[in-house]
Amino acid sequence: MSDSTEDPEKTPSTTEAEQREEGEVVAKGLIRTAAISIFSVLLLVVGLLQATGYVDLFPFGEGIIQWLVFVLLGLILVSIGLWSWRSEPS
């Protein structure tokens, strides 16, 4: 086991400014995660509605073209999520 004094990230914050900064970082991370989760669920729901034929959102093509649009939207969503998590301040 490592000592907590070796890793500065695991030391408790002592000042109010440090606690506020840590709270902001955690809140931003939660907002990012919530936004990506909400958009992922919406994309999944729209995809399932499209697959069952309840809705027809993309009138420009049948079959594979519609699913390529969903794959593209999914890749965009994943790339935005990865970008936002990598750009998180240290």
Phi and psi in degrees as a GROMACS rama.xvg file:
@    title "Ramachandran Plot"
@    xaxis  label "Phi"
@    yaxis  label "Psi"
@TYPE xy
-92.9853  152.831  SER-2
-79.3786  141.489  ASP-3
-69.1835  -15.9272  SER-4
-77.6114  -16.8364  THR-5
-77.4664  -30.9562  GLU-6
-106.756  108.61  ASP-7
-66.6111  -19.9391  PRO-8
-71.6955  -21.5594  GLU-9
-99.3529  2.46806  LYS-10
-82.0693  141.66  THR-11
-69.6397  147.241  PRO-12
-77.3831  143.421  SER-13
-110.527  -29.1882  THR-14
-101.273  160.636  THR-15
-67.1492  -33.9414  GLU-16
-64.6615  -40.9478  ALA-17
-64.4533  -41.297  GLU-18
-64.8092  -40.7566  GLN-19
-64.2454  -42.2756  ARG-20
-64.9136  -42.9534  GLU-21
-64.1982  -38.5148  GLU-22
-63.7949  -39.7784  GLY-23
-65.7665  -39.8269  GLU-24
-64.956  -43.0599  VAL-25
-65.6843  -42.2584  VAL-26
-63.5868  -42.3551  ALA-27
-63.4046  -40.2693  LYS-28
-63.9581  -40.3508  GLY-29
-66.6715  -38.9311  LEU-30
-65.9164  -41.7738  ILE-31
-61.075  -46.9827  ARG-32
-63.3394  -42.1095  THR-33
-64.8506  -42.1495  ALA-34
-64.3369  -45.5943  ALA-35
-64.3629  -39.81  ILE-36
-64.7178  -42.9667  SER-37
-63.8555  -46.7215  ILE-38
-66.6097  -32.9255  PHE-39
-65.742  -43.0713  SER-40
-66.368  -40.79  VAL-41
-62.3354  -42.2192  LEU-42
-63.9723  -39.795  LEU-43
-64.3516  -44.0933  LEU-44
-63.9337  -45.1303  VAL-45
-63.6697  -39.7751  VAL-46
-63.255  -41.0258  GLY-47
-68.4819  -39.5883  LEU-48
-64.7253  -38.1812  LEU-49
-66.856  -39.8159  GLN-50
-67.7528  -35.7269  ALA-51
-83.0718  -11.5461  THR-52
90.1608  8.81771  GLY-53
-71.3435  -31.3948  TYR-54
-130.345  155.37  VAL-55
-130.871  89.6299  ASP-56
-84.4607  -27.8364  LEU-57
-115.539  93.1459  PHE-58
-77.7112  -1.52672  PRO-59
-86.0285  0.240793  PHE-60
-172.339  159.612  GLY-61
-112.516  149.382  GLU-62
70.9837  -116.968  GLY-63
-65.8318  -31.7377  ILE-64
-64.7882  -40.8925  ILE-65
-63.2806  -40.8088  GLN-66
-73.9257  -28.8852  TRP-67
-66.0616  -34.8317  LEU-68
-63.7641  -42.8425  VAL-69
-65.8453  -39.3464  PHE-70
-63.8853  -42.2308  VAL-71
-62.3617  -43.8552  LEU-72
-62.8547  -39.1731  LEU-73
-64.2934  -43.0241  GLY-74
-64.7442  -38.5947  LEU-75
-63.0886  -42.3249  ILE-76
-63.2583  -44.5204  LEU-77
-65.3023  -42.3258  VAL-78
-66.3757  -37.1527  SER-79
-64.3194  -41.63  ILE-80
-61.9446  -46.3582  GLY-81
-65.4062  -40.6813  LEU-82
-62.5332  -42.8514  TRP-83
-69.6469  -33.5579  SER-84
-75.7475  -29.7718  TRP-85
-77.626  -28.04  ARG-86
-85.6649  7.814  SER-87
-66.6483  135.196  GLU-88
-66.2747  143.393  PRO-89
